[in-house]
Amino acid sequence: MTSKVETVPAAAPAERPVRRRSFARRHEAAIYGTFAVVLLIAVWEFTWQMRWISPLFFSGPTAVALRFWELATTGSLLADAAYSGQNFFIGFFLALAVGVPLGVLLGWYRRLFLFCDPLVSALYAMPRIALYPLFIIWFGIGSGSKIVIVFLSAMLPILINTLAGVRNIDPDLLKAARAFCATDRQIFVTVALPYSVPFILTGVRQGVAHGLIGTIIGELFAGSEGIGYMISYAGQMFQTDTLLVGVVCTAAAGMVLTAAAERLRRRFQKWRPEHVGGQ
């Protein structure tokens, strides 16, 4: 008489509970960044209250805050910020409209890249501020010359990063797409552009910083309004609190715009196709 051995099905592995990250973990970057800023302001205020800083050459956070409130309530700060913001956004969006398509074209077409690469490298290495006197001659001392310097300052980082994104596409992805008989247009739309999005947004982040610098520099050289002009005039009059109001406003705008660009970059990072080789 043969005995029948019954097989018992193996028990399914217990599912691990999904652990939700704590609030501090999810907002770690914001917490550390805020702590660094608060610590810097605290040290700055302490040295100011101890009179280790001469009021003629520098100012403290409380004096800057009072001056900020005074300029804000009179409306002069808002008018200067609106003028600078207008120049920045016009120049930046023009840079975006030119830098991204041009970078894609130079990255996709090899001969066009070989033709234009020396010109792009020379323009990127050249200090754009050296051309500003020419911009004043060509476009006047109004908004035109300031928009041009913002455009050049922001366009080149966007162009270089977009170009790098298209030229560094994983060859295995291209081979896989061609193996499935994809046309050049299909490869461009489904591989090249998604792969380049993180590079483009990195260029946007750098373009924001360079564009803000260009905005202030343009108003420092020539003009009668704007945050840069306010900084220049306050420096000539030894009004360090007003000067620092302009610097702090520019830094705050840079922090907000850069954080927004970085958040956008992380959001679209998933568009980038995974490396097919070695998976």
Phi, psi and omega in degrees: 000121182272139179268139181262125180267119180272133178268129180263124180298140181292142180290139179293138180298139181293134180286134178284134178295137180285120180271124176277135180291145181291167179300318181296323180290321182288331182245035184298316182297316180294322181293313181294319179296317178296320179297320180296317180294315180297319179297317179298315180295322180296316178295319179299314180294323180296313180295329178290315180293330178280000180061032174278351180245129178285129180298340180288330186250345182205176180214163183259168181302321181294317179295321178293319179296318178296319179292323176300313180298319180296314180292325180291319181288329178281344178092351182292323180294319180295320179295317178294318180294322179294320179295313179295319179297322177297313179298319182295310186291324176296311179296321183290316181289329172295319178297321179293318182292333180264317187294318183291307179298321180294320177296322178295316180295315180294325179285330185275324182255111188297316183292324176295322177296315180298327180287319187264345186302316178299323180292317179295317180297318180295317181292324180290323180283336183287136174291110185298334181296335179293338179272354187298321175303325176293321179297324178295319178295318184282318189245000178084180182267005178279208183291334185303311181293327180289322177294323180295317181292326175294317180302309181295320182295322183271330186291321185295314176299322178296316180297313183296317181289321177296317177301315180296322179296317181288321183284343181255025176297138181300122180301329179296325178294318179294319179297319180295320179294318180289331177295332177266017175062036177285141177284167178300322179295317179295320178295318181297316184285319188266342182241304188296309183294311178300322180294329185273347185304313178299324177294318180299316182289331171295319175297323177297318179298316178292324179296326177299312181296314180294325179293321177296318177299317178297323178299311182292318181297319179299322180280337176291322185285313185208139179144168181231010177203169182106164181296320179298318178295321178299318179295315181297312182295318180296323177295321179293329181267004183058034176266079188294331179292318177294319178302316182288333173300314178296319180295316181294319178298318178295317179296319179295318177297319178296319179297315182293313182292321179293320177296320178295318179295321179292321178296320178295320180297316180294326181294322183265006178299329181290347176291336185289125181296148178285153178292124186279336181276134176081012178276000000 
